[in-house]
Structure formats: structure tokens, C-alpha cells
Amino acid sequence: MREDMKELTFEELIARLVEPADTLVLFHRNPDADAVGSAFALRKVLEDLGSRAWCVCESELPERLRFLTDGVQESVLPESIPDDFENIRVISVDSAAPSQLGELNDLYGDCVDLMIDHHEMGWPYADYYIPPHAAATGEILFDIVKHLATDGYVTVTDALCTAIYAAISADTGCFRFSNVTPETHMRAAELAASGIDCAAINLRLFDTFTMDQLRARAAGISNLHLHANGKIAVITFPYALKAALGLTDADMDTLVDVARSLQGVKLAASIRQPETEGVFRVSVRSSCDYDVSELCVGFGGGGHTKAAGCTITAADCDEAMQKLVAAIDVDRL
């Protein structure tokens, strides 16, 4: 972590973005719609400003989110970066901690120039712009686009509005979560007024599942563990089960929502083992006043009061679950 990093004002952020440069836009592994939508919206902004830009992630985009890329890139893996990119500027979006970047942290962690994020708790690792009340990184991109479009620097297209709307809707649970503010609704209303099909976007994000995703949910229910008299629900998913069912990480990205949906649960988590080694990806959600971002920061992760994530090293899923549950102050639930 660099010691000279600074918090930027919105004006300073804009000044940095308008400088032309070959730019890599990094976003977190196992990306959600906020990460993908924000990254590709930023790519469009940078290109309108005269820069070349390329979106990069450790994980390939899940099929259900490819409608947000508008066919701009066939791949987001590091090996897809054009060979002629030179003197590269690196910007990360929607990534609260270096660990969320995965292998990109090893490749570019020391040279990230700018961090654009909305998470309340995390580990800043570059000059950063993190507004305190943004429900999604997509809200920040909305403000950037609106500011630059007013001056004629950015052309607002349906694809750009779709990417930003999806980013905001995804990280607010279709505007159901407590992170939603009046400003969130106002931004979404302005995007809807552009003429994009919001109903179709939300259908894709929340109500359409592949058969493999449904199989993952069914297996998750069979691996649901209750603690603290049913106030804590944890779904564990070891690599052996993932391999046996032929699932991908993207198939399991809604498991924490399954755990949270159980009546009486105040804190829900999913613990997934992506590979054979003893590294476990954890997603945590709170349905009460418990701040799960503080919980995840203790494991090197971060996020929001109600939604956060981290990585736990353990021998198996049971040990990872024991470590997580042991760190929870049950009296606060």
C-alpha cells in the first residue's frame, strides 16, 4: 500500500480522467453488475475523452452480464489487453481492497493510479474517490457522465445508460436495500427517462437463472448451517461439490441471498471454495443493524454496513465457517 495516496474531490477526479492515456480499467473478480456496468461505462467515458481504454478482470464475464458490454470486448482477461497499449494508466472501479482484484493485484497493484469506489469500509490502495453516500459505483459514473455530457465531452447512448442503470439496480437489490437514498431514485429516474428498458434489465438481473444456477441454489440449501438460534445462516460450498456438479463461480454468486431469505435470519453468509487450495471466498449480508463491513475488514476485506466480503484461509469449509462465526458478536444481533 502506498503511503502517498490521497483522497480526491470530484473536481480532482474529473481532472484526472480528462488527461488522455492508454488506460486499463480494473474491476473485482467474480464481477457483479455494478462492477461490469461501471467499468464499461468508464471505458466509454474515457474513449469519448480521447483515451484508449480496456476493461480487465481476473474472471471472465458471466454470460448473464454480457449484455452490459454491448459487444465492446470479447474477453476481459489480462491476456486480452492489446499489445500496443503503452505508458499505461491504471484505474480500478468497485474494488474496496487489493485482495478483491485477485491476480490483477499481483500484476498491477503497485501501479494503480486511481481508485473509484463506493464501499464504506475497505483498504484504499491508490489515490481514491469514495463518496460516502453512493449506493453503487454506478451512481458515481452517473455523476461523471452527467458532468462531462453537460460540457459536450461525452455522448450519452442507450448502452451507456443501460450499463449505469444496471450497476445501480444491482447493488441496491432493485432498489430494495437500505443503502438507497432519494438521490439514488432520482438518478435512476433520469436514466429511465432516457428510454432504456428498465424492466428488461431488471428481469435479466434478478429473475432469470440458468439451470446450473438453480442447481447451485438447491445444493446450497442442503449445505445451510444455522447458528445463534437461527439468527446466523451460513451456506458452505466446498470445491469438491462445485466440481461434482460442474459449476462455475458465477453459478454460485447468489447463494448468500438464499441464506438471507430464511425467516428469522439476521446475518447471512456464503463460503465458497473456488479451487482445491484452502482459500475461501466469503460474502456476508446483514438484515439488522450489525455492520458486516467491520466483520470483513477483520479478514482483509471490506464493503458496506449491510453487505461485505472477504477471503478466509482455512483447512476446509467447516474451519472457515468456524472462524467467521467466532468473529461475530452474537449479542449485537
PyMOL commands that set and color helices and strands:
alter all, ss='L'
color gray80, all
select helices_A, chain A and resi 10-17+33-48+63-68+78-80+98-101+103-111+137-150+158-171+182-193+198-206+211-222+239-245+249-252+255-260+292-297+317-326+330-332
alter helices_A, ss='H'
color red, helices_A
select strands_A, chain A and resi 23-27+53-56+89-93+114-116+128-129+224-227+232-237+267-272+279-286+302-303+307-313
alter strands_A, ss='S'
color yellow, strands_A
deselect
rebuild
show_as cartoon
